[in-house]
Amino acid sequence: MSGEATRVSIRILEKEYHVACPPEQRHALLDSADLLNRRMREIRDSGKVVGLDRIAVMAALNITNELLTAKGRDESLETDVTDRLRALRERVESALASGQQLEL
């Protein structure tokens, strides 16, 4: 990992921005900028929101909502997997304790 930051140019709604980031994060930054640019274009082209700052805030809110929703799904899935693993472990331990053949 390099401590040196590289300068990356990104374009969002026809404006160019220069952002410093570690070289290993360059690709992720470009992908993030591309997603943001697409979302901001969608909002601008819908004609419902006017002004760059308002478009940026709406795009940020939409992306944040998607992130939090996905995070909630991940946490729910993790809980489900943990519960299933616990139940399976208990079945295995019970079968081993009683010397039974275990059916999966």
N, C-alpha and C positions, 0 to 999 in steps of 0.2 A: 504494500500500500504506500503510495507516494503522498508526501505532505504538501506537494505543490498543487495549487489549484490551476485549472486551465480555463481560459475564457471561451465561452460558447455563445454564439449568436443564435437567437431564436426570433421568429416572426409570429406575432399574434395580432390578428385583424390589421394587417398591412403595416404594423409598427414593429420596428426592430429593437430588440433588447439584448444587452450583453450581460451574461450571468457567469460568475465564477463558480466552478465546482471541481471536485476531485476527478481526475481522469477516468477512474473506474465507474463514476456515476454519470458520465456524459450521455450514454445511451438512454438511461432512465430519464434524464432531464429532457432530452429531445422528445421522447415518447410522451412525457407529461405535458410539454408545451404543445405537442400536436393534438393531444386530447383536449386541452383547454381551448386551443384555437378552434377546433371543430365545434365544441359546445357553445362557445361565444358566437360563432357564425350562425349556428342554429337559432340561438336566441335573437340575434340581430335580424336575421332573415324572417323570423316569425312576425316582426313588426309590432310586437306587443310591448317591447321594452326599448326605450330610447336613451342614449347616452352611454358612453364607454364604461363609466364607473358603475352604472346600474347593470349593464350587461355582465361585467366582470363579477359583481356581487351575486347576481342570479346564477351564473355558471358555477361559482364557488359553492353556493348553497346546494345546488343540484348535485354536484360531485361529492360534497361532504355527506349529503343525505344517502347517496348510493354507498359510500364507504361505510357509514355507520350501519346501514341495513345489512351489508355484506358481513360486517364484523359480528353483528347479532346472529346471523345465520351460522357463522363459523363457531361462535360460542355455543349455540344450541346443538350443533352437530358434535362438537367436542364433548358436551355433557352426555349426549346420547351414546356416543362411543364408549365413554368412561363407564356409564351405567351398564352397557352390554358386556364390557370386559369384566366388570365386577361380578355380574351374574354368572358369566362363564367360568370365572375363577372359582366362585363358590360351588358351582356344579362339579368342577374337576376335583376340588378339595373334598367335597362330600363323597364323590365316587371313590376317590383314593382311600378315604377313611373307612369306608364300608366294604372296600374290595369289589365293588360292582363294575360291570362292563359299562362304559359310558357311551351313550348314543348322541351323536351330534347331528 
